[in-house]
């Protein structure tokens, strides 16, 4: 189940593995979803690679999730605080999904995110 009704399962998987191969080439290993969320959070914060505390890493993953789901209109950037951290507001709830569907939704949003930043 892809979020793009025009995209087949095989096309979706091909896009995902292409991104994973690119990440492996760039970082020396294939990242898991949490590592990708952390990477996106750091990218969105725009202050470099850290060091970050455990709590800040959780916050970065939350920023990434909000940024990703802003692609499909669930969140929007509300403000950036005095320390440069973005804050999002929920516009509409993310639909309930089982674990497999949640993972698929997250992967689709990650693919869209990297497509967007690679084309800027």
N, C-alpha and C positions, 0 to 999 in steps of 0.2 A: 504494500500500500504506500505509494508515493504521494506527496502532497500535490504534485503536478499531474493532473489526469492525463496529460499527453505523454508523460514519461513512463516507459515500461519498467518493470522490475529489473530487467537486465541492464537497461540504460542507467538506472539509479545506482545499481551495484558497481557498474563500470566507473561512474563518476566518483563514487566513494573510494574505490580502490586506487583510482588515479590520485586522489587527494592524499590517501595514506602513503602511497609510494613517494609522492612529493615531500611529505613530512618526514618520511624515513630518510630520504636523500638529504634533506636540510638539517635534521637533528640527530641522525645516526641510529634512530630506532623509531618504531611505529608507536605513536602515542595512543593512549586510550581516551575515552570521552572526557574524563576528568582533566587529563593533561591538555586536551584541546580547549576545554572551557577556561582553564587557567591561562593558556596562551592568548585566547581571545580577550579575556579580562585585562591582562597586562597590555595588550595592544590598544584596547579601548581607553585604559587609564593614561597611556602615553607618557609614562615616567620612567621607562626602562625596566630592566628585568629584576629589580629588587635590590636587596633582600626583603622578603615579606614575612610577617608573622603568620602563624597558622590561621588566626582570625582574619587577617588581611587576605590570605589566599582564599578563604571561604567567601569573603566579600567580592573578590575578583571573579570568582566563579558565578556569583549571583549577578554581578554586572554583565558578565558574558551571556548568561541565560536571558536576562532582560533585553540586552542588545539583540540577541538572536531572535527572540520572539517579537521584537519591534518590527522585524521584517514582515511578519504576517499580521501586524496591527494589534497585537495584544498588549504591548507596552509602548510608551513614548518617553523620550528623554525629557525630564522635568527641569533639572537644574544640574549645575556642577558646583560642588561646595568649594570653600576657600582653599582646601588642600588639593583641588583638582579632581576629586572623585565624582563620577557621574551618578545621578540619582534618577531612577525611572519611576513612572507611575503606571499602574495597571489600568488599561482602557477597557479590556474585556477578558474574562477568564480564559485560560488555556483549556481546551476541551479535555474532559476526563478520558484517559486512555490506559490500557493495560501496559505492563512494562515493555513489551515488544513494540507496541505502537508509540510509546513515549520515546524509546530509543530511535525509532524510525523518524519521528518528528524532529528530534534533536539533530540527527544526522542530516536531514533535509535542510534545516536551518543553517547548519554549519557549512554545508556545500554552497548554499546561497550567499552566505557571508563571505566566504573565500572567493567566490565568483565576483562579488561586488568589489572587494578590495583589490583583487588582481586586475580588474578592468578600470580602476580609477587612475 
